[in-house]
Amino acid sequence: MKKGVDIGGTFIKVFWEDGSREKHYIRDMAHNRESFLKKVKEIVLEGSPERVGIAVAGFTSLEGVVYKSPNLRVLDGVNLKRLFEGLEVRVMNDVSAGAFGEWYFENRDSKVLLFIAIGTGLGGGLVVGGKPFLGACGSSLELGHHVIVIDGNSCSCGRRGCWEAYCSSYGLERLYRSAGGSELKDYEIIKRAMEGEGLALRAVEEFKKYLITGLMNAVHVLNPDRVVLGGGLIEAMKPFLNSLEEELKKACEELPAQCFKLSFSTCAEYCMARGALALALEDDI
């Protein structure tokens, strides 16, 4: 049987071909490379799968090397294909894999599907004609690290003004502090916004402005017919995003605006693992 594995900084999530799912807490060892990789190997090899898709956050090459994972530095420089020599594995950036899963399971009629996932960080994935678009060496669609504010807020990648620096868990937390709020976690800010607190609502509105700006840039560059949003933070903020498609279309030029439909992913926290499974299921990748 085939399975997909999503390697994250807090959990490793598994999505099997028969639909069964697993979640393994690994945050305690996420700063020790030897222990972390040992646990990854145990999880990937468990059940003796015939083929495995692996989704991993960060700049990941076509050869399966994680050159840089801003939010999971323990994987920097690791060749995941070499780690599993003897097993057929397909390694891909997590959101690129997630994008393929969105196409494979739910949007087969899409010509150009753009998937944006926002949680701890922000990532993008693109599927063109049913194939993941990975660029010349595998690092395409790192949209979280395109700059939307010159000399802006610091980003986890070390640059300033990246889209992720504003649209992510830590981005929302910083927007709340900038509005005059205290040090709160993203879910606490959203809870306060749901309760009508002015500072939290202001932070959420600022977040939406940056979200629309980044999406507008992506629509103008990529001209998708589907825009799918996912990730834990997007899931939590959905009550504030009901008019997002309409607002985004207004921000875009008329021709690309009339081409796309915007929707929210239905696979919640297992999107990247489901996408990794799609990589394992598809023969022609």
C-alpha positions, 0 to 999 in steps of 0.5 A: 500500500502507498502512503503520503507523509508530511514532515512538519516541525510539530507533527509528522502526518501520514495519509494512507491509501486506504484513507487512514490517517496518523499524527505523530508529535515530534516537536521535542526532537525537532532541534536534534537532527539525529533523533529527528531523522531516526523518527522520520525513518521509523514513521516512513518505513512503518507498514512497509509501504511500496511507495511513499510521497514525502512533503517537506516545508522549505526550498527542496530540490528535484533531487530531494535535497532540503536546501533550506527549511526556514521553519524546520532548520533541522532538515537543512541540507538533508537528502531525503531520497538518499535517506530512504535509498531502496524505497521508492520515494517522491520528495517535494515542497509541502505546499507544492505537494498540497497543490497537487493533492487539491488537483488530484482529488478535487479539481481535475477540471482545473487548467492552472491551480494555485494553492496558498497555505498559511499557518506557521509560515506561508507557502504556495504551489501550482499545478499546470495541466495536471502536473506540479510546476516546480521550476528549473530546480524545484524551488518555484512558488516560494510565494511566502518569500516574495517581498511586498513591503520594501525594508518591511518586517523581518521574515523567518527566512532572514529577509525583510518585507516578505509576504510571510512576515505579514500573512502567517501566525507570527505575522498576525501576532506582530500586527496585533502588537503593532495595533497596540495589543499585548503578546498573544498567540494567533488563536487568542487574537482570532478568539478576541476578534470573534468576541469583537475586540477592536485591536484584534479586529484591526489586526485581522483587517490588516492581515486581510489587506496583506493577504489580498495584496499577495494574492493579487500579485500571484493572480496577475503573474500566474493567471490561475483558474482556481485559487485554493486557500488552506492551512491552519490559520486560514481555517481559523480565520474563515469567518472573517474571509467570507467576502475574500473572492469578491474583494480579490477580484476587485483588486485584480485586473478584469481579465485575470479576475474573471478567470478564477474561482476562489475556494477553501481547502476541505482537507484541513490539517492533512492537506500536505499529507494528502498531497504527498499521497497523491504523489505516491499514487500518480505514476506519471509525475 
